[in-house]
Amino acid sequence: MKTKIKNAFLKLYIRFKGRPGALRKAIKEADRLHKENGKRYRVFFFGYEYKVWDRSQIRKRIKEGLFRSELKAGEDFDRICFYDTLNPERYVFDK
């Protein structure tokens, strides 16, 4: 019974954190960071929230063991990102 209640609250929490407004906020942050330093940023949903990472941050997390070591910071992560500052027209969102 405790597990069912815990899972219900976790489901609501993930639903709240994964809302479209939070995605738009992460996209704005990625665009702002891209304008500041010109790096390519991607938006991921990881750890129950949207994260904005560039290539060096992805590599850092691979070295820490958060991701499998055979994953590459480029093509493998392009498939799972929600937004990419290099190809924003590929990702269609209501802004």
Backbone as numpy.savetxt, mean C-alpha at the origin, in Angstrom:
# Nx Ny Nz CAx CAy CAz Cx Cy Cz
-16.59 -18.74 20.99 -17.41 -17.55 20.99 -16.54 -16.29 20.99
-15.47 -16.30 21.79 -14.58 -15.14 21.82 -13.93 -14.90 20.46
-13.59 -15.98 19.80 -12.94 -15.87 18.49 -13.88 -15.24 17.47
-15.15 -15.61 17.52 -16.11 -15.04 16.57 -16.28 -13.54 16.80
-16.33 -13.13 18.04 -16.47 -11.71 18.36 -15.22 -10.96 17.93
-14.06 -11.54 18.22 -12.79 -10.92 17.84 -12.71 -10.77 16.33
-13.08 -11.81 15.59 -13.04 -11.76 14.12 -14.03 -10.75 13.56
-15.18 -10.60 14.20 -16.16 -9.62 13.74 -15.61 -8.20 13.90
-14.97 -7.92 15.04 -14.39 -6.59 15.24 -13.21 -6.35 14.30
-12.41 -7.38 14.06 -11.29 -7.25 13.14 -11.79 -6.96 11.72
-12.86 -7.61 11.33 -13.44 -7.39 10.01 -13.92 -5.94 9.86
-14.58 -5.42 10.91 -15.01 -4.03 10.88 -13.83 -3.07 10.84
-12.78 -3.39 11.57 -11.58 -2.55 11.61 -10.93 -2.50 10.24
-10.78 -3.64 9.60 -10.18 -3.69 8.26 -11.06 -2.95 7.26
-12.36 -3.10 7.40 -13.28 -2.40 6.50 -13.15 -0.89 6.66
-12.98 -0.43 7.90 -12.80 1.00 8.15 -11.48 1.49 7.59
-10.39 0.76 7.84 -9.07 1.18 7.39 -8.93 1.08 5.87
-9.69 0.21 5.23 -9.60 0.03 3.79 -10.62 0.84 3.01
-11.20 1.83 3.64 -12.24 2.63 2.98 -11.64 3.48 1.86
-12.45 3.90 0.90 -11.95 4.69 -0.22 -11.31 6.01 0.20
-11.78 6.61 1.27 -11.18 7.87 1.74 -9.75 7.69 2.19
-9.46 6.57 2.83 -8.08 6.30 3.26 -7.19 6.04 2.05
-7.74 5.40 1.02 -6.96 5.18 -0.21 -6.65 6.51 -0.89
-7.64 7.39 -0.97 -7.40 8.71 -1.57 -6.35 9.49 -0.79
-6.36 9.39 0.52 -5.37 10.06 1.35 -3.98 9.51 1.07
-3.84 8.20 0.93 -2.55 7.58 0.63 -2.07 7.98 -0.77
-2.98 8.09 -1.72 -2.62 8.51 -3.08 -2.12 9.95 -3.07
-2.78 10.81 -2.30 -2.32 12.20 -2.19 -0.93 12.26 -1.58
-0.70 11.43 -0.56 0.63 11.41 0.07 1.69 10.93 -0.91
1.37 9.90 -1.71 2.31 9.40 -2.70 2.63 10.47 -3.74
1.61 11.17 -4.21 1.83 12.24 -5.19 2.66 13.38 -4.60
2.39 13.73 -3.34 3.15 14.80 -2.68 4.61 14.41 -2.54
4.88 13.18 -2.10 6.26 12.72 -1.95 6.97 12.66 -3.30
6.23 12.25 -4.34 6.81 12.18 -5.68 7.20 13.57 -6.18
6.37 14.56 -5.90 6.69 15.94 -6.31 7.88 16.49 -5.54
8.02 16.09 -4.28 9.12 16.59 -3.45 10.48 16.10 -3.93
10.60 14.78 -4.18 11.93 14.24 -4.49 12.01 13.49 -5.82
10.91 13.34 -6.52 10.94 12.72 -7.84 11.03 11.21 -7.85
10.98 10.57 -6.69 11.04 9.11 -6.64 9.68 8.51 -6.99
9.72 7.24 -7.36 8.50 6.51 -7.69 7.94 5.89 -6.40
6.69 6.18 -6.12 6.04 5.66 -4.93 4.86 4.79 -5.32
4.63 3.76 -4.51 3.50 2.85 -4.71 2.68 2.79 -3.43
1.37 2.56 -3.59 0.47 2.45 -2.45 0.04 0.99 -2.31
0.24 0.43 -1.11 -0.12 -0.96 -0.80 -1.06 -0.99 0.38
-1.87 -2.04 0.47 -2.66 -2.29 1.67 -1.97 -3.41 2.42
-1.29 -3.05 3.49 -0.47 -4.01 4.22 -0.57 -3.69 5.70
-0.76 -4.70 6.52 -0.84 -4.48 7.95 -2.08 -3.71 8.35
-3.21 -3.98 7.68 -4.50 -3.37 7.96 -4.56 -1.88 7.66
-3.65 -1.36 6.84 -3.73 0.05 6.44 -2.96 0.26 5.15
-3.21 1.39 4.51 -2.51 1.72 3.28 -1.13 2.26 3.60
-0.13 1.76 2.89 1.26 2.18 3.06 1.75 2.79 1.76
2.59 3.81 1.87 3.21 4.45 0.71 4.70 4.17 0.80
5.20 3.37 -0.14 6.61 2.96 -0.11 7.26 3.23 -1.46
8.55 3.57 -1.41 9.35 3.64 -2.64 10.20 2.37 -2.71
11.02 2.27 -3.73 11.79 1.06 -3.97 12.74 0.73 -2.81
13.39 1.75 -2.26 14.34 1.48 -1.18 13.63 0.97 0.08
12.45 1.47 0.34 11.70 0.99 1.50 11.22 -0.44 1.30
10.86 -0.81 0.07 10.47 -2.19 -0.22 11.67 -3.11 -0.03
12.82 -2.72 -0.56 14.03 -3.53 -0.39 14.40 -3.71 1.08
14.23 -2.65 1.85 14.52 -2.71 3.29 13.64 -3.76 3.97
12.37 -3.80 3.60 11.45 -4.76 4.20 11.72 -6.18 3.74
12.24 -6.34 2.53 12.65 -7.66 2.07 13.85 -8.15 2.88
14.82 -7.27 3.13 15.99 -7.63 3.92 15.63 -7.94 5.37
14.61 -7.26 5.90 14.17 -7.51 7.27 13.44 -8.84 7.39
13.03 -9.42 6.27 12.34 -10.70 6.28 10.83 -10.57 6.27
10.32 -9.38 6.04 8.87 -9.18 5.99 8.28 -9.83 4.73
9.01 -9.80 3.64 8.62 -10.44 2.39 9.63 -11.52 2.04
9.24 -12.42 1.16 10.15 -13.47 0.71 11.33 -12.85 -0.04
12.48 -13.45 0.10 13.70 -12.87 -0.49 13.74 -12.98 -2.01
12.97 -13.90 -2.59 13.01 -14.03 -4.06 12.13 -13.00 -4.77
11.37 -12.21 -4.04 10.57 -11.15 -4.66 11.46 -9.98 -5.07
11.15 -9.40 -6.19 11.88 -8.23 -6.69 11.07 -6.98 -6.38
11.75 -5.89 -6.12 11.08 -4.64 -5.74 10.32 -4.01 -6.90
10.51 -4.47 -8.10 9.85 -3.87 -9.25 8.60 -4.60 -9.67
8.76 -5.55 -10.56 7.64 -6.19 -11.23 6.71 -6.94 -10.28
7.25 -7.62 -9.29 6.42 -8.39 -8.37 5.50 -7.49 -7.55
5.98 -6.33 -7.17 5.17 -5.42 -6.36 4.26 -4.54 -7.21
4.55 -4.42 -8.51 3.66 -3.67 -9.39 2.30 -4.35 -9.51
2.29 -5.67 -9.41 1.04 -6.41 -9.56 0.09 -6.22 -8.38
0.64 -5.94 -7.20 -0.21 -5.88 -6.01 -0.45 -4.47 -5.49
0.15 -3.47 -6.12 -0.03 -2.11 -5.62 -1.37 -1.54 -6.07
-1.91 -0.64 -5.27 -3.17 0.02 -5.58 -2.96 1.27 -6.42
-1.78 1.86 -6.33 -1.49 3.09 -7.09 0.02 3.19 -7.28
0.41 3.75 -8.41 1.82 3.90 -8.74 2.00 5.29 -9.35
2.94 6.06 -8.82 3.12 7.43 -9.33 3.75 7.45 -10.72
4.36 6.36 -11.16 4.93 6.30 -12.50 3.83 6.16 -13.55
2.80 5.38 -13.27 1.70 5.15 -14.21 0.36 5.45 -13.55
0.06 6.69 -13.23 -1.22 6.97 -12.54 -2.44 6.73 -13.41
-2.32 6.80 -14.73 -3.48 6.59 -15.59 -3.91 5.14 -15.63
-3.03 4.23 -15.22 -3.36 2.80 -15.18 -4.34 2.49 -14.06
-4.35 3.30 -13.03 -5.19 3.08 -11.86 -6.31 4.11 -11.87
-7.53 3.64 -12.04 -8.68 4.54 -12.18 -9.42 4.58 -10.85
-9.45 5.76 -10.25 -10.17 5.98 -9.00 -10.95 7.28 -9.11
-12.04 7.33 -8.40 -12.79 8.59 -8.33 -12.08 9.51 -7.36
-11.60 10.63 -7.84 -10.86 11.54 -6.96 -11.71 12.69 -6.52
